[in-house]
Amino acid sequence: MELLVSGNRREATKGPRWLLAHAVAVFAFLYLPIAVLILYSFNGEGVGGFPPRHLTFDWYRVLFSDGPIWDSVWNSLHVAFAAMVISLAIGVPAALALDRAQFPGKALFRRLVLLPLILPGVITGLSLLMLFNAAAIKLSLLTIVLGHGTALISVATTEVFAGLQKLDRAQEEASLDLGANYWQTFWRVTMPNLKLSIIGAALLIFTLSMDEIAVSFFLIGRDNTLPLEIWGRLRRGITPEINAVSTIIFVFSLVAIVVWYRLRMRDGGTEAGMEVVEAVGGTAS
Amino acid sequence: MVFLPYSTAASVLDTNAATPKTLLSIHNVAKHFGKNIVLRNISLDIAEGEFLTILGESGSGKTTLLRIVAGFESATAGEVWMGDERLDQRPPYRRRVNTVFQHYALFPHLTVEENVGYGLRVAKRPDAEIKTRVEDALAKVKMTAYAKVKPSKISGGQQQRIALARALVNRPKLLLLDEPLSALDANLRRQMQLELKSLQREVAISFLFVTHDQEEAMVMSDRIALLRSGELEQVAAPREIYSRPATAYVAQFIGHTNLLETEVRGGIARCSSLSWPVQLADGPALFSLRPENIAVVPPATLVVSGRVRLPGRVVNQAFHGATELIRVQCAEELVLIVRTPSSVAGHAEVELEFSPADAVPVRKSAERN
């Protein structure tokens, strides 16, 4: 009996061996570049040369004393945080309006809100640049913040709207029924149910903003964001210092995803949450 | 405690202690959704401590009526009064009414205990009071052991109990229940019907219960309000609504019945080969005759005076456990359903007998959709 079972199991794994190979190939395709990037951040011989030799932390040492890089990291964090705040502040109420309010042109609004997601960054960037020029606003980090903030409202709106659609309206009625007014119901029932959608949207917006390059390219003033700093250096010749800073960002993204995933599991989890995990994972890699 | 049907109570002029006081009055309530008329001209009173069931098919407007009382929908016309307070102009959170929702609507992010304490916490009751009242409420529905658990971890029947405790802990004057048992399987549902009924007696709160299940309505209610296409067909105690249905629809919706279309002439009602004396004016008349009021009698026995006897042929038998329903062809277009004890199989030719008093005149139900 035992033999039979194990025989069967071997049969089961033997069959789709090519599938396994395929899976390995897909994973390699996705993650090998990241692995190489990380590996070469420790390579003493610079970016070229195979196999990597003289493993070293030197590039990290160089990186930590490189002022401009850290300035750009700092700029990027500021921009991402501000963009996140702006897009949530506008996107969450927009999602509530889409879900609850009836107003003329609602169907159109719903589609328009999605537009920045579909629109190429070049067009968004160019049109914002023209707008800022026309308004005689000097380009700076602030213009990038405004650019990211507006472009990413759609992410906040769609994520939170999806969460609202899954929310059982009877819960809000139950709350009103039990004596809570509309405001109390919003804070005690609606928001706790939306918490994960909002955190998910925030993480997604943050990561999207962190690695955004097309819109930023048009709106950049004197201060660089990290992707633009890297871009600028690439033209002068790459060093593993870039690999080192990328590795650090990768690790931070990973930590953020894991933390959020844990949070989600603790709360019982929703499918919407899973989508965000995938989306965030996708942009991080 | 036995409650008089409201119609009787209202006609009794001396207000003795046995007459229940009216708790909630629904006056001429109508509800339109655009061109779609969901409720028309509903007037209904609920007495203190009464278990009143709104019974109706899906789409009859029963849930809408409940939601108007709860405050989730506003009536297009009419008023809802509780004592001297006009309820329908208040938001849901300022009505002394609580609801048990069809799918319970427990808060998934709160524990059982926090769910039950929600209303008290919002009302800013002192912590100690919340604690004892929540404990009492959980004990009442036998769910004390689950206080710290999230709702997603308990079964449907248990969620049902929590929903009940969460509503009752606020000591509402009226509890609204929107098909609360429909999600449970048959066995549990029967058990919960009895529990709910005895709980209602214990807490002495008026229950307004919505269901589409006529058996459930009969088992639990003091009175049944039968709703059809947004209008009340009849409001009466279960026994009365069963034995004295007002309309053909009521007779058919509650239990089985034979509807006899007759022509009355000179105090005799005629229907095909059938005739019996009635005290009605000449013209067409409709009668409801329950299957259990028709007896199968041995052939060639003496006809008891006053009873109607007719021969027929059994065309169909349906086994129902203790009894069975047989269909008897008595004439070309006269088939009667008869309830008999389940024993005799297949006498093709039978003699039937019934008392004219059991043929209840009913109004023809208006054509509506």
Chai-1 contact restraints between the chains, C-beta under 6 A:
chainA,res_idxA,chainB,res_idxB,connection_type,confidence,min_distance_angstrom,max_distance_angstrom,comment,restraint_id
A,A170,B,F101,contact,1.0,0.0,6.0,A-B,restraint_1
A,A170,B,A105,contact,1.0,0.0,6.0,A-B,restraint_2
A,Q171,B,A105,contact,1.0,0.0,6.0,A-B,restraint_3
A,E173,B,F72,contact,1.0,0.0,6.0,A-B,restraint_4
A,A174,B,A105,contact,1.0,0.0,6.0,A-B,restraint_5
A,L176,B,P92,contact,1.0,0.0,6.0,A-B,restraint_6
A,L176,B,Y93,contact,1.0,0.0,6.0,A-B,restraint_7
A,D177,B,P92,contact,1.0,0.0,6.0,A-B,restraint_8
A,D177,B,N98,contact,1.0,0.0,6.0,A-B,restraint_9
A,D177,B,T99,contact,1.0,0.0,6.0,A-B,restraint_10
A,L178,B,Y118,contact,1.0,0.0,6.0,A-B,restraint_11
A,L178,B,G119,contact,1.0,0.0,6.0,A-B,restraint_12
A,G179,B,Y93,contact,1.0,0.0,6.0,A-B,restraint_13
A,G179,B,G119,contact,1.0,0.0,6.0,A-B,restraint_14
A,G179,B,V122,contact,1.0,0.0,6.0,A-B,restraint_15
A,G179,B,A123,contact,1.0,0.0,6.0,A-B,restraint_16
A,A180,B,Y93,contact,1.0,0.0,6.0,A-B,restraint_17
A,A180,B,V122,contact,1.0,0.0,6.0,A-B,restraint_18
A,N181,B,Y93,contact,1.0,0.0,6.0,A-B,restraint_19
A,Q184,B,V122,contact,1.0,0.0,6.0,A-B,restraint_20
A,P192,B,H109,contact,1.0,0.0,6.0,A-B,restraint_21
A,G268,B,S152,contact,1.0,0.0,6.0,A-B,restraint_22
